[in-house]
Amino acid sequence: MKLLLTSGGVTNASIHAALVQLLGKPIAECDALVVPTAQWGHPLCGPTSVRGLVAAEPRFRHFSGLGWGSLGVLELTALPTIGAERWVPWVRDADVLLVDGGDATYLCHWMRESGLADLLPSLPDTVWVGVSAGSMVMTPRIGASFVEWPSAPDDRALGVVDFSIFPHLDAFPSNTLAHARRWAADIGGPAYAIDEQTAVMVVDGTVEVVSEGQWARFEG
């Protein structure tokens, strides 16, 4: 799987070019599935924000509203009840999975429960575009300060990549570079702090930062 791990989506020309490179064809020719599941695990998200995401409303113009050839919804909480024989072909036929933010531990739980996590290694050509928690879920740990789901056993995520991500750098008073340094010291491993104009691209184990904004790497 090819990863484009962002904080705020495809927000500038550099990230857009990286996405098209990963897809291997124009966005307008690609079939996308949007995954809203992480939103249900975060207290600041709810029906209105999920509706805006899946309807590709203007505030999601950097993500679900990029002009995809087709846009469907993959709700992970529903998948265990319908059987893999139905939903696995949907995922295999998609060019890209658009995985939105919310709570990464909730998303991680449902990726495992649904079977999507087990399917990922068999999707070498599929592009995963994450926003916030949709990016953090691919990391080993997210840090206790980012856990909002009360039932989360800890801050561990899938560990598909070997680094952690601190999103929304300088977007909120609690997300300064100083906060990111303290967070990284607790994580104890390699990590990136990224702002809304930055993405981390991972292809075949090679990591590249794509940015028109601010970012920092911490060695842990």
C-alpha positions as CSV (number, residue, x, y, z in Angstrom):
1,M,0.0,0.0,0.0
2,K,1.2,3.5,-0.8
3,L,0.7,6.0,2.0
4,L,0.1,9.8,1.9
5,L,-0.2,10.8,5.6
6,T,-1.4,14.3,6.1
7,S,-2.7,16.6,8.8
8,G,-5.2,18.5,6.8
9,G,-5.5,16.8,3.4
10,V,-4.3,17.7,0.0
11,T,-3.9,21.4,0.8
12,N,-1.3,22.6,-1.7
13,A,0.2,21.9,-5.1
14,S,3.1,19.9,-3.8
15,I,0.9,17.4,-1.9
16,H,-1.5,17.3,-4.9
17,A,1.4,16.4,-7.2
18,A,2.5,13.7,-4.8
19,L,-1.0,12.2,-4.7
20,V,-1.2,12.1,-8.5
21,Q,2.2,10.5,-8.6
22,L,1.0,7.8,-6.2
23,L,-2.2,7.2,-8.1
24,G,-0.5,7.0,-11.5
25,K,-3.4,8.8,-13.2
26,P,-5.5,11.9,-12.8
27,I,-7.8,12.2,-9.8
28,A,-10.8,12.5,-12.0
29,E,-10.1,9.0,-13.3
30,C,-9.9,7.4,-9.8
31,D,-12.4,5.5,-7.7
32,A,-12.3,6.6,-4.1
33,L,-13.8,5.2,-0.9
34,V,-14.0,7.5,2.0
35,V,-13.7,6.1,5.6
36,P,-15.5,8.3,8.2
37,T,-15.2,5.8,11.1
38,A,-12.7,7.7,13.2
39,Q,-15.1,10.6,13.6
40,W,-17.5,8.5,15.7
41,G,-14.8,8.0,18.4
42,H,-14.1,11.7,18.9
43,P,-16.3,14.0,21.0
44,L,-15.9,17.0,18.7
45,C,-17.2,15.0,15.7
46,G,-20.7,13.8,14.9
47,P,-23.5,13.5,12.3
48,T,-22.9,17.0,10.7
49,S,-19.2,16.5,10.2
50,V,-19.6,13.0,8.8
51,R,-22.3,14.3,6.4
52,G,-20.0,17.0,5.2
53,L,-17.2,14.5,4.6
54,V,-19.3,11.9,2.6
55,A,-21.1,14.6,0.7
56,A,-17.8,16.3,-0.3
57,E,-19.0,19.7,1.0
58,P,-16.8,22.7,0.3
59,R,-14.9,22.5,3.6
60,F,-13.7,19.0,2.5
61,R,-12.4,20.3,-0.8
62,H,-8.9,19.2,0.1
63,F,-10.0,15.6,0.6
64,S,-13.3,14.0,-0.4
65,G,-14.1,17.0,-2.6
66,L,-11.0,16.8,-4.8
67,G,-13.0,15.8,-7.9
68,W,-12.8,12.0,-7.8
69,G,-14.2,9.9,-10.6
70,S,-16.4,8.2,-8.1
71,L,-16.8,8.5,-4.4
72,G,-18.2,5.8,-2.1
73,V,-18.4,5.3,1.6
74,L,-16.7,2.5,3.6
75,E,-18.1,2.5,7.1
76,L,-15.9,0.0,9.1
77,T,-18.4,-0.5,11.9
78,A,-20.8,-2.1,9.4
79,L,-18.4,-4.5,7.7
80,P,-18.4,-7.3,10.3
81,T,-22.2,-7.6,9.8
82,I,-22.2,-7.9,6.0
83,G,-19.4,-10.4,5.3
84,A,-16.1,-10.1,3.6
85,E,-17.4,-11.5,0.4
86,R,-19.3,-8.2,-0.1
87,W,-16.9,-5.5,1.1
88,V,-13.5,-6.9,0.1
89,P,-14.2,-6.5,-3.6
90,W,-15.2,-2.9,-3.0
91,V,-11.8,-2.2,-1.4
92,R,-9.9,-4.1,-4.1
93,D,-11.6,-2.1,-6.8
94,A,-10.9,1.3,-5.3
95,D,-7.8,3.3,-6.3
96,V,-7.7,5.2,-3.1
97,L,-9.0,5.0,0.5
98,L,-9.6,8.5,2.0
99,V,-9.4,7.9,5.8
100,D,-10.6,10.9,7.8
101,G,-9.7,12.1,11.3
102,G,-11.3,11.7,14.7
103,D,-9.9,9.3,17.2
104,A,-7.1,7.0,16.0
105,T,-7.6,4.4,18.7
106,Y,-11.2,4.0,17.7
107,L,-10.3,3.8,14.1
108,C,-7.6,1.2,14.9
109,H,-10.1,-0.9,16.8
110,W,-12.5,-1.0,13.9
111,M,-9.8,-1.6,11.3
112,R,-8.9,-4.8,13.2
113,E,-12.5,-5.8,14.0
114,S,-13.6,-5.3,10.4
115,G,-10.7,-7.1,8.8
116,L,-9.5,-4.2,6.9
117,A,-6.1,-4.1,8.8
118,D,-5.5,-7.7,7.7
119,L,-6.3,-6.9,4.1
120,L,-3.9,-4.0,3.7
121,P,-0.8,-6.1,2.9
122,S,-2.5,-7.5,-0.1
123,L,-3.2,-4.0,-1.6
124,P,0.2,-2.9,-3.0
125,D,-1.2,-0.5,-5.5
126,T,-3.9,1.1,-3.4
127,V,-3.3,4.6,-2.1
128,W,-4.1,5.4,1.5
129,V,-4.7,9.1,2.1
130,G,-5.0,9.9,5.8
131,V,-6.1,13.1,7.5
132,S,-5.0,13.5,11.2
133,A,-6.2,10.3,12.9
134,G,-6.5,8.7,9.5
135,S,-2.7,9.1,9.3
136,M,-1.9,8.5,13.0
137,V,-3.6,5.1,12.9
138,M,-0.7,3.8,10.7
139,T,1.9,4.6,13.4
140,P,3.0,2.5,16.4
141,R,1.7,5.0,19.0
142,I,-0.2,8.2,19.0
143,G,0.6,9.5,22.5
144,A,-1.8,9.6,25.5
145,S,-2.8,13.2,24.8
146,F,-4.4,12.3,21.5
147,V,-6.6,9.5,22.9
148,E,-10.2,10.7,23.2
149,W,-12.1,7.3,23.0
150,P,-12.9,6.3,26.6
151,S,-12.7,2.6,25.8
152,A,-9.2,2.7,24.3
153,P,-6.9,0.3,26.2
154,D,-3.8,2.4,25.4
155,D,-2.4,4.7,22.8
156,R,-1.1,2.0,20.4
157,A,-2.1,1.9,16.8
158,L,-1.4,-0.4,13.8
159,G,2.4,0.1,13.5
160,V,2.4,-0.1,9.7
161,V,5.1,2.6,9.7
162,D,7.9,2.9,12.3
163,F,7.3,6.5,13.1
164,S,4.6,8.5,14.9
165,I,2.8,11.7,13.8
166,F,1.9,14.8,15.7
167,P,-0.7,16.6,13.5
168,H,-2.0,20.1,13.3
169,L,1.3,21.8,14.2
170,D,0.5,25.4,15.2
171,A,-3.2,25.0,14.3
172,F,-4.2,25.0,18.0
173,P,-2.8,26.5,21.2
174,S,-2.0,23.0,22.4
175,N,-0.1,22.0,19.2
176,T,3.0,24.1,19.3
177,L,6.4,22.9,18.5
178,A,7.2,22.8,22.3
179,H,4.2,20.6,22.9
180,A,5.3,18.4,20.0
181,R,8.8,18.0,21.6
182,R,7.3,16.9,24.9
183,W,5.0,14.5,23.1
184,A,7.9,13.0,21.1
185,A,9.9,12.5,24.3
186,D,7.1,10.4,25.7
187,I,6.6,8.5,22.5
188,G,10.2,7.3,22.6
189,G,10.7,6.6,18.9
190,P,11.1,8.5,15.6
191,A,8.3,11.0,15.0
192,Y,7.2,13.8,12.8
193,A,5.3,17.0,13.7
194,I,3.4,18.2,10.6
195,D,1.2,21.2,9.9
196,E,-1.7,21.5,7.5
197,Q,0.6,22.1,4.6
198,T,2.7,19.0,5.1
199,A,2.4,15.3,4.2
200,V,4.6,12.2,4.8
201,M,4.7,9.9,1.8
202,V,5.7,6.3,2.2
203,V,6.3,3.9,-0.7
204,D,8.0,0.5,-0.3
205,G,9.5,1.7,3.0
206,T,10.9,4.9,1.6
207,V,9.8,8.0,3.6
208,E,9.6,11.4,2.0
209,V,8.3,14.6,3.5
210,V,6.2,16.8,1.1
211,S,5.7,20.3,2.5
212,E,5.0,23.9,1.7
213,G,4.7,24.6,5.5
214,Q,6.3,23.7,8.8
215,W,7.4,20.3,10.1
216,A,10.0,18.7,12.4
217,R,11.4,15.3,12.9
218,F,12.3,13.9,16.3
219,E,14.6,10.9,16.6
220,G,13.1,9.7,19.9
